[in-house]
Amino acid sequence: MNFICTWICVDAIGEESIYPQTGEKSSGLKHQYIYWRCILLFFATSKRFNKTQKHILFSNTHVFPVVDGKEIRASLQELDVEIIYTEFNYKTPKGYFNMFQNQFFEFSILEYITKNNKNSNDQYLILDSDCVFSKNIDELFEIAAPSGFISFEDDCSTDLVIHGLSRKDMKELYQDLSGKKVDEIPGYHYGEFFLANVKNINTIFEDFTKLWPELISRYNAGLPKFNEEAQTLSYIYHKNNFVSSPRKDMMKRFWTNPVFYRNVEKQDTEVAIWHLPSEKTFGLADLYKTLILNQNNYGLDLNKEAFTKILRNSLGIPRLTLSKFTKYYAVSYYRAARKKIKKLITA
């Protein structure tokens, strides 16, 4: 059996973290509603193409709200999505890292799988909820099946600092943790994408349980440590010789804002899974309104041509419409001005 999964980990009051792409307090409903909308969109686009896989939402909350007049739990049931509750068992201490604190929830998901699925060949694809599907992904599971693993790397430079560490920093940390020399600068695997079979998930989670106390110990001692799940998984992959795939048409992290950084290319329309972290309040919000609010049956009845047009126009892939281009500039400059005003007021 192959599973397509995403997750939501709700921050409680007093346990907030920074999520720059929403601009909202993470314990607040406005922030959480953004993710609930992404979740419905995630499953609606996946169910359109992926008929044989089972769909799962992992959650640390039993409270499923009504968003835009839609009961989230009922909508997920209509989309034939199984909801699995699991505690967030690996919370970092306050001050550990100020951003994306709930990303370690992924290891609670892996823990649940190790305890509840003994079918070693079952494969789990776990994605961030701000992903959408543009085509069927049977091939992705087929490629992963022989080894029970597939991953993709960010092509960032060795000096670029991402969430507190560069790849050069990661090399030094790998050596400290393993006690072994690392000859090459390691790759940085995408954390928003995870695909492994149950056998390998057991290996990955077992390694994590050994690593977790060391990360907390290093934090307490003021030493470098992995600050999020992608860095942590990259180390575990390196330790187990799990190598990334060179394929460029399976998954891509799109940066789409023309004001700051845009990495969209003409051929990207052929990519199967689109991860759009900066589009939560832009293109994904527009796509949600069109497919979820303004179409019957979550847009599943749209023909291929109509769906493709809506997908590309809403998300600006491969090209931005004039109205979307203008919106990016207007909103980006408004947010920048608001930040400057706040600094002046609090100075």
N, C-alpha and C positions, 0 to 999 in steps of 0.2 A: 504494500500500500504506500502511496505517496501522499504527503500532506502539504498543503499550502497554508501558512500561518502568518498572522501578525499579532500585535499585542498592544495593550494599554496598561500603563502603570501610573496610577493616580497619586500625586503628591498630596500628603496631608498638610493641614495648616501647621506651620512651624518646621516643615521639612522641605520647603521650597528650594528650587534650583533655578538657574538661569537658562532660558530657552530663547535665544535671540530672535529666532524666526517668527515667533508669535508676538513678542513684545508685551506679554501679559504675565501676571503672577501665576505661577504654575499650580497653586492650590485653588485658583479661582475657576469658576464655571466658564468664563469667556475663553480661557486658555484650553480647558478640557473639551469644550464643545468643538474647537478647531480640530482636535484629534478624533473625536467621534465622527465628524463629517468625513475626515480622511478614511476612517475605517470602513464606513459604508461604501465609499467610492472604491476603495481597495478591493473589497469583495465583489462589488458589482462588475468591475472590469475583469477580475479574474474569472468569475463564473461565466462570463460571456465566452471565454475561450477554453477554459480548463474544466472539462466535463467529468473526467475520470478520477481526479484527485479529490480528497476530502479536505474541507476548509475548516480551520480552527481559529478562534480568537482566544488568546490567553490574557487573563485580566487579574489584577489584584483587588478588584472591587466587585461587590455584588450589586452596587447601585448603578443601574443603567437609566440614563435620563431620557426625557423627551426633548428633542432638538429640532427646531423648525417645524414643530407639529408632528414629528415622527417619533414613535416609541422605538428607541434603539434596539432593545431586546427583541421586539416583535419583527423589526426589519431584518435583523440577523437571522431569525428563524425563517422568515420568508425566503432569504437567500441560502437557506440550508447550511448555516454556519454553526458548528458546535462551539459552545462557550465553555472554557475550562478556567476555573478559578484556581489560582495558586498564590500563596503568600510571597511577599518580597523578602526573601531570606538573606540577602546580601547587600544590605544598606551600608554605604560608606559613612564614616563618622562625620559629624558637622565640621566643615572646614577642609575636608579631604580634597575636594575640587569643587569649584563654584558652578560648573556647568554640567548639564545633562546627567544629573545624579542617578536618574532611574535607569540608565542604560545597563547597569549591572543586573537588572531584572531578567535579562536574557539567560543568566545562569540559573535563576530559579525555574525558568522554563525547561532548561536542559535537565535540571534535577527532577522535575516532574516526569519527563520522558523516561529517564533511567529507571524510575520507580514504577512506572505504569505500562511500559511497553517492552515486552521481551522478544519481539520479532526483530531480530538483528538486521534484517535487510530492509525494513521499512525506512523510508527517507522523509526527512522533514526539511522543508524550505521555510525559513523564518525571515520575514522582511519587515522593515519599518513600515508604518502605516501610510506614510506619504509617498508610496509607490503606486503606480498603475501599470496595467498590462496592455500591450498593443497587439499581442498575438498569443497563440498557444505555446506552452512551454514544455510539452512532452519531451522535446529533444534535450532540454536541460537535465531532466531526471535521467534520461538515457545515457548522457555523457557521464554523469556522476556515478551511475550504478556500479561499474566494474570496481572502482576503488571505494565507493561509498562516501565520496567527498568531492566537492568542487568549491572554489572560491575565486575571487577576483581582487586585484590590487589597485590601489590608488597610484597613479603615475607621478606622484609628487616628487620633488627634488629631495636629496638627502639632507638638506639643511632646513627645509621648511618645517616650522614648528606647528604641529597640529595638536590641540588640546594639551599643551604643555611639554610635548616631546617631539623632537625631530627623529628621523630614522637613524641618524648618527647617535643621538641620545639613546635610542632603543638598543642599538648594538652594545653600548656600554652597560646598559641595564641587563640585557640578556646574559652578558658575561658575568656580572655580579650574581645573578640569580642561579645560573647553571654551574658556576665555577669552572667553566670551560671557555677556551678562546673561540671567538666567533670571527671567522675570516672575512666574511662578506657583510656589507651593510644590509640588514634585513628589509624585506618589503613590508608595506603597511596595507593589510587586508581591509577591505570594506567591512565595517561593522554592521551596516544596514542589511547585509546579505549573509545568510548562513544556510548551508545545505550539507547535510551529512546523514548517513544511515545510523540506526540505533547503536550498532556496534561501535562506530567511531564517536558517537555522542557520549557513550559511556567512558571512552578513553579521554575525551576532551573534558568532561565534567570531573572525572577523577583527578586529572592534572590541576584543574581549577581549585578543587578542595584543598590540595596541597599548597597551591600558590596563594590563596586568599589570606591566610593568617600572615604570610610573609609581606603581602602588600600593606596590611594594617600595621604590622610591626614597623615597616619602613616609613609609613606616614607618621607614626608616633615618634620616630627617631629623626624626622625631618629629612629623610633620604629620598632620592628619586624613586617613583613608583609608577605603575600604569594607572592612568587617570580615568580611563573609560574602557568599554568592552572591546573595541576594535584593537587597541594596543594589547590588551590581555589575550584575546584570541590569536593575534598575530604571533605572539610568543609561544603559545601552546601549539599552533600550527608548525612553527619552526622547530620546536622540540620534537615533534612527531613526523617530521619530513612530509607534511601535507603541503603540496605545491600548488600555487595558483594557476588558473587557466589563462592562456593568452587570448581567448575569444573576446571579441569586442562587440558582438551582436546579441549577447545574452542579457547583459545588464549594464546600465551606465548611471552614474551620479551626474545629473544635469544641473549646472549653474546657469540660470537663464536671465539674470537681471543685467540689462545693457548698461546700467549706471556703474556697476561695480565689477562684475566679471561674468562673461558668457562663453561657454565652451561647446555650444551647439553646432553640429556640422550637418551637412545636407544628408549624409547617409544614416543619420541617427534615427530616422523614421523606421529603420529596420530593426532597431534594438527591441528586444522582447519586453524587458522590464525597465520602466522609467522611474528612477528615484529623483524626486523634485523637492529637496529640502527648503528651498527659498520660495516655493510656490504655494505654501499652505494658505496664505491669505490673498493670493493673487490667482494664478491659473487653476489651481486645484479647487479653490472656492468657486470660480466660474464654472468649472466642469461639474462640480457637485450640484450647483443650482440647475444646470441643464439636464444632467442624467438622473439625479435623485429626486429633485423637487418638481421638475417640469416635464418629465417623461413617465409614461406608465411602465410598470415592471422594471424599474431601475435602468431603463435604457436597453434592456436585454432584447427587446423586440426590434430595435433599429437595425437596418441592413448594414452591411459592411461599409459601404461608401459613406452613408450618413454618419455612422459612428466614427470612422477615420477622420472625416472633416471636422467634427465636433472636437475630437481629441486633439488634433493638431492646432486648430485655431484657438482653443481654450488655453493650451499650454505653450503656444508660440514655438512649436517644433515642426519643421526646421526654421520657420521664419515668424517674426512678430508681425501682427497686424498693426496698422497705424494707431488704432485706439489703444491697444495694449502697450505699445511703445510709449505713448503719451502718458498712460496711467503709471507706468514704472517711474518715469521721471517725476511726475507730480507727487506721488506717494513717497518716493525716496527722499526728495528734498524736504517734504513736509516733516518726515520723521527726523531727518538730520537737524532741521531747525528746532523742532520740539526738544531734542536732546540738549542743544546749545542753551535754550531758554531755561531748562531744568537746572543745568550746571550754574547758570548765572544766579538763579533764585537761591540755590543751596550753597553758593560760594560764601 
